[in-house]
Amino acid sequence: MDFSLSETELEVQRAARAYAQRVIAPRAHELSERELFPVAELRGLAELGMMGVNLPAALGGAEAGVVAYSLAMQEVAAACASTAVTMSVTNMVGEIITKFGTPAQAERHVPRLCSGEHVAGSFALSEPEAGSDPGGMRTTATKTSSGWRLDGQKQWITSGTHAGVFVVWARTGEPGTRGISCFLVEAGAPGLKIGKHEDKLGLRASSTVPLTFDGCELPESALFGPLGGGFKIAMTALDGGRIGIASQACGIASAALSAATEYAKDRRAFDRPIADFQAIQWMLADMRTELDAARALTLRAAWLKGRGQPFSREASMAKLFASESCNRVCQKAVQVLGGYGYTREFPVERYLRDARVTTIYEGTSEIQRTVIARLILA
Ligand code: COS
């Protein structure tokens, strides 16, 4: 068994770490406090190839593989989890357009996503009453003489205010998962309304909005993938997306561990650094052990995906463990910092708030357990 990283993977990790620490980390607090969408930071990441890490060079991607993508996500998330979620969803959108789109669809959108011309891409699956059960969606796509008309609502759409392209799922046929198709909708499409952004606990520099499609007219060419085949595209995309969120959780946990370690060495009580106390040492030891286990699960899922092997169960296990353990690690980091950890003066309260959503989006922990159990029992 070989745990070493390739030269390309190391290079991507180094480039992501350098940019994240030099440019993104110093602004993360302000971005979060003022709820500023990190446009300049995302464009900078695009210039480094981070918006298409696993995409072909012919379409503007870095073609560096899935492990490299996970490593880059971890570095960006350690600096700013809001920037990282935008990066994750944009990479996911680029990947599914590359995988399921026609050559014309891929050539139109993927280079723009990779270059930062589209500062983000959005994934519009969830609805106000269909999150864990996307097969229950109500948005409809009706055939017209010139193409398609979309009507309905989507909810929790990451980067919706800034996306250049949206992948949108809608019902074109029978109830259930087989009557769903997928469409590419460009920003500014007539009949697409972007709602008010959500006032969230964490990830305050990422935009999360509802979308309304009110007689949104689309050309014939907007249909993406086979008619009635949309649900499987969504499931395939989410398998990969879960590696992105697991990586994000690892990044947040690693930042929390670093902050707690630094503080424990500096802060003195009873005439010695608090790092001398076993109570603190055991917390740091548990945090590091959980983080390494989360990274191992995440990189295994990324490695399998990169080799073209089945990885649904491993991606769900990585997402489940990395997100749950990230929350435990961030809770402990706040505990190590005591009262200071509870204030905006130190970043650990932001890490804790940003960590919270990782057990919810791209499939709750309960959904991950369902996926894992089904694949064990299959
Ligand atoms: N990859 C490819 N195809 C898949 C798949 C996967 N990972 N998982 C399921 N499918 C296919 C199935 O094979 C089935 O195909 P057929 O129609 O040919 O039989 C079809 O999709 C329907 O699958 P299933 O019957 O298992 O669908 P369910 O409605 O029971 O849903 C879960 C399964 C719960 C796994 C799914 O709804 C899910 O992942 N929900 C969470 C969604 C989510 O993450 N939401 C957050 C959105 S991002 S904020």
Residues whose N, C-alpha, C, O or C-beta is under 5 A from the ligand:
A	BS01	COS	S126 G131 S132 D133 P134 G135 T177 K232 M235 T236 L238 D239 S312 Y361 E362 G363 I367 V371
